[in-house]
């Protein structure tokens, strides 16, 4: 299992055969997601679980505003996989141990459908791959076995379509595969979806709307996929998936964590070109169709489906992972990044950009000048003129003004020649300008 330097959490979407009505009943089409800006607030540390905090190749999924971390291993090797199931509460910033999984497994991915968590396949402590499928009920705090995947695999790419079907794509059976198997929890049955256009495992994927977005390792040539892959699901026959290559990844990357948030796709860490573990973070901007570097994580990490999001809080989370990509514990770094803070920060930046001195005319001047300035909303405005030594020369404005553009006259007669400085203050924003007086 040493070669499994990477885990695939890939969401690959299949289509259910049109004549298999018992397998699939069409849900409502999803609403269009909101797209947020790129930059996040800095990554900040969160609480670490008291038991088995060193984890990689484990499940991380979100349900009802909480995160569940299941299975995995501290070092990625057979014999050390755990059955641990833990729940993280972001409000209290605390962890709770839940009922353990029945079968100890690593190199696993998870999927949530209608409040139940499914963990399918994986690598066992006996040193082999498995097709086992187990369901966890967070409310009842209990596990039960469900219909096994038609093939034994680990490091597959899993995702959920419309809270109805689990797409289990690719995986490792001794070599990489391209198969897409689709699980219907309502009927406890499996169907076959359109295979990926390239074998893949040890990557990650998400579904947004009716499209799968995936990154993986091409096990056939032991290379990363060169492109972000897209799988368009046919809503009428969801076993039919049209696979295509999205934008190129520079550099190609795999064995990483991925999550959907705010209508876009984010991923962090992994191995660039399967050689260099990275701390880089990226976003696939679905509006522009481009891949953007957006941040740097606290340190390099890889080898697990360690990333998830809590959409209701507009937050991304990284739960443990192989720090530095060397398999060796400690592997217990837990962090979050907030889109809410991002929106607030960007709003503040926009406000600052709207507090400005727009024009001083004439400039240079030997007599009177008119200063135009603007503020984004009503409030107290102070505008003053200072000399080069920082001494106050004139108070020009000191009162409440309405939002918008304003102007004030400044008399420079009697002032010495030289450079003077304007200071405009509004709320917590201060901006400046220059006036040159000539004789």
Buried (B, 14 or more C-beta within 10 A) or exposed (E): BEEBBBBBBBBBBBBBBEEBEEBBEEEEEBEEBEEBBBBBBEBEEBBBBEEBBBBBBBBBBBBEEBBBBBBBBBBBBBEBBBBBBBBBEBEEEEBBEBBBBBBBBBBBBBBBBEEBBBBBBBBBBEEEBBBBBBBBEBEEEEBEEBBBBBBBBBBBBBBBBBEBBBBBBBBBBEEBBBBBBBBBBEBEBBBBBBBBBBBBBBBBBBBBBBBBBBBBBBBEEEEBBBBBBBBBBBBEBBBBBEBEEBBEBEBBBBBBBBBBBBBBBBBBBBBBEBEEBBBBBBBBBBEEEEBEEBBBBBBBBBBBBBBBBBBEBBBBBBBBBBBBBEBEBEBBBBBBBBBEBBBEBBEEEEBBEBBBBEBBEEBBBBEEBBBBBBBBEEEEBBBBBBBEEEEEBBEBBEEEBEEEEBEEEBEBEEBEEEEBBBBBBBBEBEBEBEBBBEE
